[in-house]
Amino acid sequence: MKTKKYPFTQNREISWLKFNQRVLEEAADSSTALLERLKFLAIFTSNLDEFFMVRAGSLMDMSLVDDTQVDAKSGMSPGEQLQAIFDESARLYKMRDNITHNLTHTLREVQIEPMNIKNLNKKQQKFVQKYFETDLSVLLAPQIIDIHHPFPFLINKELYIFFSIIEDGKTKYGIVPIPSYIPRVIYLNEDKTEYILAEYVILEYLEKMFPKSRIPFKTIIRVTRNADINLNSADIEDDEDYRSYMKTILKKRSRLQPIRLEVYKQIDDAALDYLCKQLHLKKKQVFISRRTPLDLSYIFPLIDALPAPLRSALSYKPFVPQTDRRLNPEAPLIPQVLDHDVLLCYPYQDIDLFISLLAEASSSKDVLSISITIYRLAKNSKVVKYLCRAAENGISVTVLMELRARFDEQNNIQAAERLEESCVSVFYGFEDYKVHSKLMLITLKSKGRLRTITQIGTGNYNEKTSRQYTDFSLITADPVIGQDATEFFKNMNIANLHGDYARLIASPNSLKASVMTHLDEQIRLAREGKPARAWFKMNSITDLDLIAKLAEASQAGVQIRMIVRGITCILPGLEGYTDHIEIHSIVGRFLEHGRLYIFGTGSDTQVYISSADFMTRNTERRVEIGVPILDPALKKELLDYFETEFEDNIKGRKLLPSGLYAHVDNGSEELINSQEVFIEKAEKMKYVPQKPEARKPFLRRLFSHAHRKHASDSKE
C-alpha cells in the first residue's frame, strides 16, 4: 500500500460496504416493522450482488491489466482493494447469518414458519416428497460431469445443486440447475404462513434421482459474474445503429468472468478446489452462507402472499403520496404552473401531479413541443404513453434516451422503439458521456406569446421508484430557465456538451466549476470573519477536487454539513483538515436520493437541486443539470427539509473520523425520524378542495350573503 494523496480520504469500495452494512443493520432493528426488516435483508443482498458484478468486477479487470495502479483516496492497488473487499464481505456474511437466525426466530413467534426438512411434521414430509416427485423432478436436468459431459456454463445469479457422486467405485461431480421458472416458495398451509424453499427440497431428495449411486456430499451454489462492460464505439459497424449494438452488448454481459462463488452451509476441500479450478476463482472469492438462502428475491412475493391482516400488522403504516397545496389537481395544471413555481418532494407528494401535467400537455392545442431527457423508466411507463400521445396529436416530441442506464438497458431499448413507432424523435447519449440529467421542456403559446414550462428533477421519470425514493422536482415557467433549457436541448442535438447557461448549471462543463466558485465565496467570507456555510445532501462523494476544496473551506472556518447516504470518501472531523465538516447519513423507509446544494446564510442563501452527486463520473463524465430555487417560500421549504434530516436521531447516523458510523446525538431528548416528519407534513400541506360556497365568485358570494341577511331581518 502506497501513501494516499490526502490524509482525510478513504477507499470508496470500503465506504460503500459500510453503507450496505447500515442497510443490514435495519434488518436487525427491532423498532422496524418485522416484514420490513425482511425486506432490508433482501435489499442488502441485492445491493451486494450488484456491487460484486460492477465494482468488484471492474477492479478485477484492472488488477489483471495493471495491478500497479494506485487509488488516490486510499493508496491501494486494485489487488489490495479486492482483498479488502473480500475480507469485509466475509465479515458481512457472518453478520447476515446472525441476523437471519434472529429474524427466523421472531417470524416463528408470530406464526410465520420458514421450514426446513428437519422440522416438517409427517404430513408435511409426505406432501413435500410427493411434490418433489410429481412437480419438481420432471423439471430438473441433472448432469454428471465427465469427459463426455464437461463442466457446464453457470448462469449469473442462478441456483445450482452441486454434489459428489460415487458410481462403479469412481467419484465424480454432478450439478443440477434449479430453473428460474419453478416456484421458489412451496407453501405448506392454506394461509401461506408455512413454507419451504424449493432448493432445500431438491437438495434433500437429490438421491432419488440417482437411486443406484451414493452421494457423499451435496450443497447449493450460486455464481456472480462480472457485469462491467466497457462500450467502445469503434466496435460498432458502419451500418449498425446504436440500439442494435447495445442489444449485442447485453448478450455478452451474461457470459463474463465469474467474480464470486456462494455456497450454502458447507463444502469439502476437494469440491472447493474443483469448483475454483473450473470457475477460475481463488478461495478468497468463495463465501459460505450458513443460515441465509443464497437468493433472497423470493422475500417480496412471499410477503405479498401473506394474509392481509398479518401483512398489515407487520409492515409500515400505509402512506399515500399527497397532492401539494400549490396545485389544485381538479383544475387544469398548465395555467397554475404558468402562474407560480411548484416544488414536489417525492414520495411525500405524488408524481401523478407531474404525470397529469404531461398528460394535459400531450392533448393541449397550445403546446408546440416537448423535449425530455430519460435515464430510467418504469415498465409500462405513463411518461412514454403520454409522449407517444403528444406526437400522435401533432406535437413535436424529442427524447434524449440514455441506453446505458445499467441493468435498465433493455427496458430503455424497448421504450425507445415504442416512442419511434409513434414518430417521436429519439436520439441517444454520447460515447464518453452518459446523459443522467432529469429535464423536461414544454413550449406552448399562451395569450398570443410563446411560453415555456421547465421541469428539473433529482430523480428519474419512474412512477414506481418515485414512491420509494426521496427526490425533488421543480416545475417552473421562469423564462430565463426556459431559455436555458431550450439552449440545452439544441446543444444536445449537435453534441455540444460545453454550453453555458444563465441559471442552469450543467456538467461536464459548468456544474463542478460553479460549486467550486460558490465554495470559494464562502471561504472568502469566512476569512473576513463573516458567517459562511455550505450544506449538501447527496448519495455519494468521491470527487477529489471537490473533497480538497471542502477541506480547504473547513480550514477557513466555513460550516460544512453534509447528508450523504452512501459512499463518503472524505473523512470528517480530522483535526487540522476537516474540523468543521460534519456528515450524517440516513437509511430508512425510503431510499434517500435527492441532491441539494446550499451556499451562504440569511438572505444571501442560494439553494440548488441537482441530478449530480459529487462523484467524478457525475461532475466530469456525465451530462447533469442543477437549477437554483428562486421562490423564497420554496427555498425555505428546502432549508427546513435539510435541517430536519440533519437532526434525525432515529434513522440518522454520524460519520466518524475512523470511517465508522455512530448514532446522531443532537443534544435533544426529542426523537426525530425525518421521514415520518415529512409524511405528517405532507398530509397537512396537501391541497384541500374548497367548499362549494367558497368557490363562488366574490360578488356572487356577497349577493348571496345580503339575500340571506334580508330574509333573516324580515322574519324578525
Sequence and secondary structure as in RCSB ss.txt:
>XXXX:A:sequence
MKTKKYPFTQNREISWLKFNQRVLEEAADSSTALLERLKFLAIFTSNLDEFFMVRAGSLMDMSLVDDTQVDAKSG
MSPGEQLQAIFDESARLYKMRDNITHNLTHTLREVQIEPMNIKNLNKKQQKFVQKYFETDLSVLLAPQIIDIHHP
FPFLINKELYIFFSIIEDGKTKYGIVPIPSYIPRVIYLNEDKTEYILAEYVILEYLEKMFPKSRIPFKTIIRVTR
NADINLNSADIEDDEDYRSYMKTILKKRSRLQPIRLEVYKQIDDAALDYLCKQLHLKKKQVFISRRTPLDLSYIF
PLIDALPAPLRSALSYKPFVPQTDRRLNPEAPLIPQVLDHDVLLCYPYQDIDLFISLLAEASSSKDVLSISITIY
RLAKNSKVVKYLCRAAENGISVTVLMELRARFDEQNNIQAAERLEESCVSVFYGFEDYKVHSKLMLITLKSKGRL
RTITQIGTGNYNEKTSRQYTDFSLITADPVIGQDATEFFKNMNIANLHGDYARLIASPNSLKASVMTHLDEQIRL
AREGKPARAWFKMNSITDLDLIAKLAEASQAGVQIRMIVRGITCILPGLEGYTDHIEIHSIVGRFLEHGRLYIFG
TGSDTQVYISSADFMTRNTERRVEIGVPILDPALKKELLDYFETEFEDNIKGRKLLPSGLYAHVDNGSEELINSQ
EVFIEKAEKMKYVPQKPEARKPFLRRLFSHAHRKHASDSKE
>XXXX:A:secstr
    S TTB  HHHHHHHHHHHHHHHHH TTS HHHHHHHHHHHHHHHHHHIIIIIHHHHHHHHH TT   TTT 
  HHHHHHHHHHHHHHHHHHHHHHHHHHHHHHHHTT EE  GGG  HHHHHHHHHHIIIIIGGG   EEEBTTB 
     TT EEEEEEEEETTEEEEEEEE  TTS SEEE STTS EEEEHHHHHHHTGGGG TTSEEEEEEEEEEEE
       GGGS TT  HHHHHHHHHHHHTTS EEEEEEES   HHHHHHHHHHHT  GGGEEEESSS S  TTHH
HHHHHS HHHHHHTS      B  TT  TTS HHHHHHHS EEEEETTB THHHHHHHHHHHT TTEEEEEEEES
 B TT HHHHHHHHHHHTT EEEEEE TTSTT HHHHHHHHHHHHHTT EEEE BTTBEE   EEEEEEEETTEE
EEEEEEESS B TTGGGTEEEEEEEE  HHHHHHHHHHHHHHHTT      SS EEETTTHHHHHHHHHHHHHHH
HHTT   EEEEEES B  HHHHHHHHHHHHHT EEEEEESS B B  S TTTSTTEEEEEE SSSEE   EEEE 
SGGG EEEEES  BSHHHHHSEEEEEEE   HHHHHHHHHHHHHHHT  SSEEEE TTS EEE   S SS   HH
HHHHHHHHHHS     HHHHS HHHHHHHHHHHHHHHHHH 
